[in-house]
């Protein structure tokens, strides 16, 4: 089996992969990504299915469309093609037989009816050419339509055979709506019959006979002998058509039996797939509800966090202001400290001078007894 393509880009978000199929009535199984199903997305709270799980439904639609197109359009077109082929096949022998009858009649009355015979042959040939042209044009239209339908069906079956997820999804959503105009069978084909005359040679035109083109007939009606010949030819044609129809009926009966067997197997497989899809759908819906709940909780947390951030920003601003105030106080204290240091040095100098004088006086008092002075 061909490898499944793993990525399909979302039509609304080209950078995001498709994961879902929307099952809402108005969305017509549109493809969706995770961004499409959030609150601002086009498929928010819609009924969804996982794309991989829904591929079976897409495949079933493609198969149904192919079957309906084959049965409703291709088969009738093929039947019409066979009909025109049979008509063309009978056209030349019938025309040849008519020409032969005319020529036989011509040989008998050539001296009296040459111009009339030439005119009759011309009418016959012109009508044959017109009918042939119409049949060939109709055949060309039929073959073109058959080729178109076969190409479309082959493309659909190819995307199923190659099993590419993107092609399957695209075919199921865009290509199943195509319709085909009918190719009408030409209704103005003019049947030609040659009616021999039983008149004497003195009545040249009546003696030669009349040429019937379509529903128009010139001159007298058919004789009994001509009617019998025409009936015999019609019976022979009907017999051939009957045999062909019987063969076709047998083919259709066999094809119908084979298709019924295949359809039964396909229905059984689809029932199994449907059961699995239901289970997957329930699981998916539960998961969707969980995700919605988690999303709501996340939104609530996000609002609470926003409030906390706002409060912290306010506190930070206050701290910055306090920091500036404290910096000013520190500067002031440092200045006062410097002033105190200077005062301390000055006081230290003043204290040291009296102490030195006191030490000198003390030394003088201690030395006086040595001089003998009481």
FIPANU-697390 format. One record per residue (C-alpha): residue number from 1; residue in three letters; x, y, z. Coordinates in nm, 3 decimals, m for minus. Example, Ala and Ser with C-alpha at 12.3 -4.5 7.8 and 13.67 -1.06 7.14 Angstrom:
BEGIN
{1 "ala" {1.230 m0.450 0.780}}
{2 "ser" {1.367 m0.106 0.714}}
This chain:
BEGIN
{1 "unk" {0.000 0.000 0.000}}
{2 "unk" {0.124 0.350 m0.082}}
{3 "unk" {0.258 0.559 0.204}}
{4 "unk" {m0.005 0.795 0.347}}
{5 "unk" {0.081 1.161 0.308}}
{6 "unk" {0.120 1.301 0.658}}
{7 "unk" {0.057 1.672 0.606}}
{8 "unk" {m0.237 1.871 0.473}}
{9 "unk" {m0.225 2.245 0.520}}
{10 "unk" {m0.529 2.423 0.662}}
{11 "unk" {m0.711 2.638 0.402}}
{12 "unk" {m0.757 2.915 0.664}}
{13 "unk" {m0.413 2.880 0.831}}
{14 "unk" {m0.161 2.773 0.562}}
{15 "unk" {0.119 2.713 0.812}}
{16 "unk" {m0.081 2.469 1.027}}
{17 "unk" {m0.161 2.104 0.948}}
{18 "unk" {m0.523 1.987 0.916}}
{19 "unk" {m0.631 1.752 1.196}}
{20 "unk" {m1.012 1.772 1.189}}
{21 "unk" {m1.318 1.756 0.964}}
{22 "unk" {m1.615 1.979 1.059}}
{23 "unk" {m1.946 1.787 1.059}}
{24 "unk" {m2.178 2.087 1.100}}
{25 "unk" {m2.453 2.102 0.834}}
{26 "unk" {m2.342 2.440 0.699}}
{27 "unk" {m1.970 2.356 0.684}}
{28 "unk" {m2.001 2.062 0.440}}
{29 "unk" {m1.717 1.858 0.591}}
{30 "unk" {m1.469 2.145 0.574}}
{31 "unk" {m1.110 2.075 0.676}}
{32 "unk" {m0.996 2.240 1.001}}
{33 "unk" {m0.683 2.280 1.214}}
{34 "unk" {m0.646 2.339 1.592}}
{35 "unk" {m0.663 2.717 1.536}}
{36 "unk" {m1.000 2.679 1.365}}
{37 "unk" {m1.166 2.523 1.672}}
{38 "unk" {m1.060 2.773 1.940}}
{39 "unk" {m1.291 3.054 2.048}}
{40 "unk" {m1.194 3.289 1.763}}
{41 "unk" {m1.187 3.012 1.499}}
{42 "unk" {m1.443 2.946 1.224}}
{43 "unk" {m1.535 2.605 1.369}}
{44 "unk" {m1.546 2.687 1.742}}
{45 "unk" {m1.773 2.442 1.929}}
{46 "unk" {m1.875 2.272 1.601}}
{47 "unk" {m1.925 1.898 1.572}}
{48 "unk" {m1.585 1.763 1.463}}
{49 "unk" {m1.419 1.440 1.356}}
{50 "unk" {m1.053 1.350 1.336}}
{51 "unk" {m0.938 1.359 0.971}}
{52 "unk" {m0.767 1.018 0.985}}
{53 "unk" {m1.085 0.864 1.130}}
{54 "unk" {m1.304 1.039 0.870}}
{55 "unk" {m1.106 0.923 0.567}}
{56 "unk" {m1.327 0.613 0.553}}
{57 "unk" {m1.631 0.834 0.498}}
{58 "unk" {m1.449 1.026 0.224}}
{59 "unk" {m1.350 0.698 0.057}}
{60 "unk" {m1.710 0.572 0.079}}
{61 "unk" {m1.838 0.889 m0.087}}
{62 "unk" {m1.582 0.858 m0.366}}
{63 "unk" {m1.680 0.494 m0.422}}
{64 "unk" {m2.052 0.582 m0.425}}
{65 "unk" {m1.993 0.867 m0.668}}
{66 "unk" {m1.781 0.648 m0.896}}
{67 "unk" {m2.046 0.374 m0.888}}
{68 "unk" {m2.331 0.616 m0.959}}
{69 "unk" {m2.136 0.786 m1.238}}
{70 "unk" {m2.047 0.451 m1.391}}
{71 "unk" {m2.408 0.323 m1.371}}
{72 "unk" {m2.596 0.643 m1.444}}
{73 "unk" {m2.370 0.806 m1.703}}
{74 "unk" {m2.094 0.581 m1.835}}
{75 "unk" {m2.310 0.271 m1.900}}
{76 "unk" {m2.583 0.465 m2.092}}
{77 "unk" {m2.311 0.643 m2.292}}
{78 "unk" {m2.147 0.311 m2.378}}
{79 "unk" {m2.488 0.171 m2.476}}
{80 "unk" {m2.547 0.471 m2.704}}
{81 "unk" {m2.200 0.427 m2.852}}
{82 "unk" {m2.279 0.064 m2.930}}
{83 "unk" {m2.610 0.168 m3.081}}
{84 "unk" {m2.454 0.420 m3.316}}
{85 "unk" {m2.183 0.167 m3.403}}
{86 "unk" {m2.454 m0.084 m3.499}}
{87 "unk" {m2.641 0.187 m3.691}}
{88 "unk" {m2.327 0.276 m3.884}}
{89 "unk" {m2.261 m0.092 m3.944}}
{90 "unk" {m2.607 m0.139 m4.093}}
{91 "unk" {m2.600 0.189 m4.283}}
{92 "unk" {m2.364 0.086 m4.562}}
{93 "unk" {m2.524 m0.254 m4.640}}
{94 "unk" {m2.871 m0.100 m4.641}}
{95 "unk" {m2.760 0.185 m4.864}}
{96 "unk" {m2.574 m0.055 m5.091}}
{97 "unk" {m2.886 m0.267 m5.126}}
{98 "unk" {m3.093 0.042 m5.209}}
{99 "unk" {m2.839 0.151 m5.470}}
{100 "unk" {m2.840 m0.194 m5.619}}
{101 "unk" {m3.219 m0.195 m5.652}}
{102 "unk" {m3.210 0.143 m5.811}}
{103 "unk" {m2.941 0.035 m6.056}}
{104 "unk" {m3.134 m0.283 m6.148}}
{105 "unk" {m3.435 m0.073 m6.216}}
{106 "unk" {m3.220 0.169 m6.409}}
{107 "unk" {m3.090 m0.102 m6.642}}
{108 "unk" {m3.446 m0.193 m6.741}}
{109 "unk" {m3.556 0.157 m6.819}}
{110 "unk" {m3.221 0.328 m6.893}}
{111 "unk" {m3.332 0.464 m7.228}}
{112 "unk" {m3.634 0.640 m7.075}}
{113 "unk" {m3.531 0.728 m6.718}}
{114 "unk" {m3.158 0.812 m6.706}}
{115 "unk" {m3.202 1.166 m6.575}}
{116 "unk" {m3.455 1.058 m6.315}}
{117 "unk" {m3.229 0.775 m6.195}}
{118 "unk" {m2.938 1.015 m6.157}}
{119 "unk" {m3.156 1.245 m5.947}}
{120 "unk" {m3.278 0.963 m5.727}}
{121 "unk" {m2.923 0.839 m5.671}}
{122 "unk" {m2.813 1.188 m5.584}}
{123 "unk" {m3.094 1.221 m5.328}}
{124 "unk" {m3.001 0.885 m5.182}}
{125 "unk" {m2.631 0.969 m5.164}}
{126 "unk" {m2.691 1.315 m5.019}}
{127 "unk" {m2.919 1.171 m4.753}}
{128 "unk" {m2.666 0.900 m4.677}}
{129 "unk" {m2.388 1.159 m4.643}}
{130 "unk" {m2.606 1.372 m4.418}}
{131 "unk" {m2.698 1.073 m4.201}}
{132 "unk" {m2.337 0.956 m4.189}}
{133 "unk" {m2.218 1.302 m4.091}}
{134 "unk" {m2.476 1.318 m3.811}}
{135 "unk" {m2.390 0.968 m3.690}}
{136 "unk" {m2.016 1.039 m3.698}}
{137 "unk" {m2.059 1.370 m3.516}}
{138 "unk" {m2.272 1.196 m3.253}}
{139 "unk" {m2.014 0.917 m3.228}}
{140 "unk" {m1.735 1.174 m3.174}}
{141 "unk" {m1.935 1.344 m2.897}}
{142 "unk" {m2.007 1.008 m2.734}}
{143 "unk" {m1.644 0.896 m2.744}}
{144 "unk" {m1.527 1.232 m2.607}}
{145 "unk" {m1.777 1.209 m2.322}}
{146 "unk" {m1.682 0.846 m2.252}}
{147 "unk" {m1.314 0.942 m2.241}}
{148 "unk" {m1.393 1.233 m2.007}}
{149 "unk" {m1.597 1.017 m1.768}}
{150 "unk" {m1.345 0.731 m1.774}}
{151 "unk" {m1.062 0.981 m1.706}}
{152 "unk" {m1.253 1.130 m1.410}}
{153 "unk" {m1.331 0.786 m1.266}}
{154 "unk" {m0.972 0.672 m1.320}}
{155 "unk" {m0.846 0.983 m1.138}}
{156 "unk" {m1.078 0.913 m0.843}}
{157 "unk" {m0.981 0.547 m0.832}}
{158 "unk" {m0.614 0.644 m0.863}}
{159 "unk" {m0.631 0.868 m0.556}}
{160 "unk" {m0.787 0.577 m0.366}}
{161 "unk" {m0.524 0.333 m0.492}}
{162 "unk" {m0.234 0.565 m0.409}}
{163 "unk" {m0.402 0.636 m0.073}}
{164 "unk" {m0.280 0.996 m0.048}}
{165 "unk" {m0.472 1.170 0.227}}
{166 "unk" {m0.462 1.512 0.061}}
{167 "unk" {m0.592 1.378 m0.274}}
{168 "unk" {m0.869 1.179 m0.105}}
{169 "unk" {m0.984 1.477 0.101}}
{170 "unk" {m0.964 1.712 m0.199}}
{171 "unk" {m1.157 1.468 m0.424}}
{172 "unk" {m1.426 1.413 m0.162}}
{173 "unk" {m1.482 1.787 m0.104}}
{174 "unk" {m1.441 1.933 m0.452}}
{175 "unk" {m1.465 1.673 m0.731}}
{176 "unk" {m1.781 1.482 m0.642}}
{177 "unk" {m2.010 1.766 m0.751}}
{178 "unk" {m1.921 1.742 m1.120}}
{179 "unk" {m2.215 1.675 m1.355}}
{180 "unk" {m2.223 1.570 m1.719}}
{181 "unk" {m2.453 1.705 m1.985}}
{182 "unk" {m2.647 1.442 m2.177}}
{183 "unk" {m2.535 1.352 m2.529}}
{184 "unk" {m2.860 1.335 m2.725}}
{185 "unk" {m2.906 1.079 m3.001}}
{186 "unk" {m2.972 1.252 m3.334}}
{187 "unk" {m3.349 1.261 m3.385}}
{188 "unk" {m3.347 1.392 m3.743}}
{189 "unk" {m3.191 1.085 m3.909}}
{190 "unk" {m3.386 1.023 m4.230}}
{191 "unk" {m3.461 0.662 m4.314}}
{192 "unk" {m3.441 0.578 m4.686}}
{193 "unk" {m3.638 0.311 m4.867}}
{194 "unk" {m3.672 0.252 m5.238}}
{195 "unk" {m4.017 0.155 m5.362}}
{196 "unk" {m4.020 m0.009 m5.705}}
{197 "unk" {m4.299 0.081 m5.937}}
{198 "unk" {m4.527 m0.163 m6.112}}
{199 "unk" {m4.626 0.090 m6.375}}
{200 "unk" {m4.557 0.046 m6.746}}
{201 "unk" {m4.251 0.191 m6.915}}
{202 "unk" {m4.463 0.467 m7.066}}
{203 "unk" {m4.499 0.630 m6.724}}
{204 "unk" {m4.130 0.685 m6.662}}
{205 "unk" {m4.139 0.849 m6.322}}
{206 "unk" {m4.403 0.620 m6.182}}
{207 "unk" {m4.232 0.321 m6.342}}
{208 "unk" {m3.896 0.397 m6.183}}
{209 "unk" {m4.036 0.421 m5.832}}
{210 "unk" {m4.018 0.664 m5.543}}
{211 "unk" {m3.756 0.738 m5.281}}
{212 "unk" {m3.877 0.768 m4.922}}
{213 "unk" {m3.662 0.986 m4.697}}
{214 "unk" {m3.762 0.990 m4.333}}
{215 "unk" {m4.137 1.029 m4.293}}
{216 "unk" {m4.170 1.201 m4.629}}
{217 "unk" {m4.265 0.990 m4.928}}
{218 "unk" {m4.294 1.099 m5.287}}
{219 "unk" {m4.540 0.932 m5.513}}
{220 "unk" {m4.741 0.620 m5.441}}
{221 "unk" {m4.735 0.396 m5.133}}
{222 "unk" {m4.566 0.059 m5.093}}
{223 "unk" {m4.684 m0.246 m5.280}}
{224 "unk" {m4.757 m0.569 m5.094}}
{225 "unk" {m4.432 m0.721 m5.217}}
{226 "unk" {m4.235 m0.419 m5.098}}
{227 "unk" {m4.405 m0.431 m4.762}}
{228 "unk" {m4.317 m0.800 m4.726}}
{229 "unk" {m3.952 m0.733 m4.810}}
{230 "unk" {m3.940 m0.443 m4.568}}
{231 "unk" {m4.102 m0.650 m4.293}}
{232 "unk" {m3.853 m0.930 m4.356}}
{233 "unk" {m3.562 m0.688 m4.322}}
{234 "unk" {m3.710 m0.538 m4.007}}
{235 "unk" {m3.766 m0.884 m3.859}}
{236 "unk" {m3.405 m0.975 m3.936}}
{237 "unk" {m3.283 m0.654 m3.775}}
{238 "unk" {m3.506 m0.710 m3.471}}
{239 "unk" {m3.377 m1.066 m3.440}}
{240 "unk" {m3.019 m0.942 m3.435}}
{241 "unk" {m3.108 m0.673 m3.184}}
{242 "unk" {m3.290 m0.933 m2.970}}
{243 "unk" {m2.988 m1.163 m2.965}}
{244 "unk" {m2.760 m0.872 m2.880}}
{245 "unk" {m3.003 m0.763 m2.607}}
{246 "unk" {m3.017 m1.116 m2.460}}
{247 "unk" {m2.638 m1.130 m2.446}}
{248 "unk" {m2.628 m0.790 m2.284}}
{249 "unk" {m2.894 m0.893 m2.032}}
{250 "unk" {m2.690 m1.198 m1.935}}
{251 "unk" {m2.382 m0.981 m1.897}}
{252 "unk" {m2.574 m0.733 m1.683}}
{253 "unk" {m2.719 m1.010 m1.466}}
{254 "unk" {m2.371 m1.150 m1.405}}
{255 "unk" {m2.231 m0.804 m1.338}}
{256 "unk" {m2.521 m0.729 m1.099}}
{257 "unk" {m2.464 m1.055 m0.911}}
{258 "unk" {m2.092 m0.985 m0.879}}
{259 "unk" {m2.162 m0.631 m0.764}}
{260 "unk" {m2.418 m0.752 m0.507}}
{261 "unk" {m2.154 m0.984 m0.362}}
{262 "unk" {m1.896 m0.706 m0.358}}
{263 "unk" {m2.150 m0.463 m0.210}}
{264 "unk" {m2.237 m0.709 0.066}}
{265 "unk" {m1.870 m0.742 0.159}}
{266 "unk" {m1.824 m0.367 0.138}}
{267 "unk" {m2.132 m0.303 0.356}}
{268 "unk" {m1.999 m0.547 0.615}}
{269 "unk" {m1.665 m0.368 0.616}}
{270 "unk" {m1.838 m0.029 0.635}}
{271 "unk" {m2.047 m0.144 0.930}}
{272 "unk" {m1.728 m0.239 1.112}}
{273 "unk" {m1.570 0.093 1.017}}
{274 "unk" {m1.885 0.276 1.128}}
{275 "unk" {m1.875 0.107 1.469}}
{276 "unk" {m1.511 0.200 1.509}}
{277 "unk" {m1.584 0.555 1.394}}
{278 "unk" {m1.863 0.588 1.651}}
{279 "unk" {m1.629 0.475 1.927}}
{280 "unk" {m1.359 0.711 1.802}}
{281 "unk" {m1.615 0.990 1.775}}
{282 "unk" {m1.728 0.945 2.136}}
{283 "unk" {m1.367 0.940 2.253}}
{284 "unk" {m1.295 1.245 2.044}}
{285 "unk" {m1.596 1.436 2.181}}
{286 "unk" {m1.484 1.354 2.536}}
{287 "unk" {m1.139 1.478 2.451}}
{288 "unk" {m1.289 1.796 2.301}}
{289 "unk" {m1.482 1.859 2.621}}
{290 "unk" {m1.166 1.802 2.826}}
{291 "unk" {m0.974 2.043 2.603}}
{292 "unk" {m1.250 2.303 2.635}}
{293 "unk" {m1.241 2.264 3.014}}
{294 "unk" {m0.860 2.294 3.016}}
{295 "unk" {m0.885 2.595 2.786}}
{296 "unk" {m1.133 2.760 3.027}}
{297 "unk" {m0.902 2.689 3.321}}
{298 "unk" {m0.609 2.829 3.125}}
{299 "unk" {m0.805 3.144 3.045}}
{300 "unk" {m0.895 3.185 3.414}}
{301 "unk" {m0.531 3.134 3.513}}
{302 "unk" {m0.426 3.378 3.246}}
{303 "unk" {m0.663 3.644 3.388}}
{304 "unk" {m0.537 3.579 3.744}}
{305 "unk" {m0.176 3.597 3.624}}
{306 "unk" {m0.250 3.923 3.449}}
{307 "unk" {m0.383 4.069 3.774}}
{308 "unk" {m0.077 3.943 3.965}}
{309 "unk" {0.153 4.093 3.705}}
{310 "unk" {m0.026 4.424 3.731}}
{311 "unk" {0.006 4.415 4.115}}
{312 "unk" {0.376 4.325 4.092}}
{313 "unk" {0.435 4.608 3.849}}
{314 "unk" {0.274 4.848 4.099}}
{315 "unk" {0.488 4.712 4.384}}
{316 "unk" {0.798 4.733 4.166}}
{317 "unk" {0.722 5.095 4.088}}
{318 "unk" {0.681 5.169 4.459}}
{319 "unk" {1.008 4.991 4.540}}
{320 "unk" {1.187 5.194 4.277}}
{321 "unk" {1.052 5.514 4.425}}
{322 "unk" {1.154 5.398 4.777}}
{323 "unk" {1.497 5.304 4.643}}
{324 "unk" {1.542 5.655 4.507}}
{325 "unk" {1.432 5.801 4.843}}
{326 "unk" {1.669 5.569 5.035}}
{327 "unk" {1.956 5.666 4.804}}
{328 "unk" {1.897 6.033 4.889}}
{329 "unk" {1.896 5.958 5.261}}
{330 "unk" {2.217 5.754 5.229}}
{331 "unk" {2.384 6.045 5.051}}
{332 "unk" {2.270 6.283 5.326}}
{333 "unk" {2.394 6.045 5.601}}
{334 "unk" {2.731 6.011 5.430}}
{335 "unk" {2.764 6.389 5.422}}
{336 "unk" {2.671 6.415 5.790}}
{337 "unk" {2.918 6.136 5.868}}
{338 "unk" {3.197 6.329 5.694}}
{339 "unk" {3.109 6.639 5.891}}
{340 "unk" {3.120 6.438 6.215}}
{341 "unk" {3.461 6.302 6.122}}
{342 "unk" {3.593 6.654 6.067}}
{343 "unk" {3.452 6.771 6.402}}
{344 "unk" {3.603 6.466 6.572}}
{345 "unk" {3.948 6.550 6.433}}
{346 "unk" {3.917 6.913 6.550}}
{347 "unk" {3.806 6.805 6.897}}
{348 "unk" {4.089 6.555 6.912}}
{349 "unk" {4.344 6.831 6.844}}
{350 "unk" {4.195 7.058 7.114}}
{351 "unk" {4.198 6.776 7.370}}
{352 "unk" {4.564 6.690 7.301}}
{353 "unk" {4.694 7.047 7.369}}
{354 "unk" {4.570 7.077 7.739}}
{355 "unk" {4.697 6.728 7.807}}
{356 "unk" {5.049 6.825 7.691}}
{357 "unk" {5.050 7.135 7.908}}
{358 "unk" {4.939 6.932 8.206}}
{359 "unk" {5.223 6.685 8.155}}
{360 "unk" {5.478 6.971 8.145}}
{361 "unk" {5.344 7.120 8.472}}
{362 "unk" {5.354 6.781 8.638}}
{363 "unk" {5.717 6.737 8.548}}
{364 "unk" {5.798 7.075 8.696}}
{365 "unk" {5.633 6.990 9.029}}
{366 "unk" {5.819 6.660 9.056}}
{367 "unk" {6.162 6.819 9.001}}
{368 "unk" {6.135 7.102 9.263}}
{369 "unk" {6.248 6.897 9.573}}
{370 "unk" {6.572 6.816 9.401}}
{371 "unk" {6.658 7.185 9.415}}
{372 "unk" {6.619 7.188 9.794}}
{373 "unk" {6.304 7.388 9.804}}
{374 "unk" {6.048 7.254 10.052}}
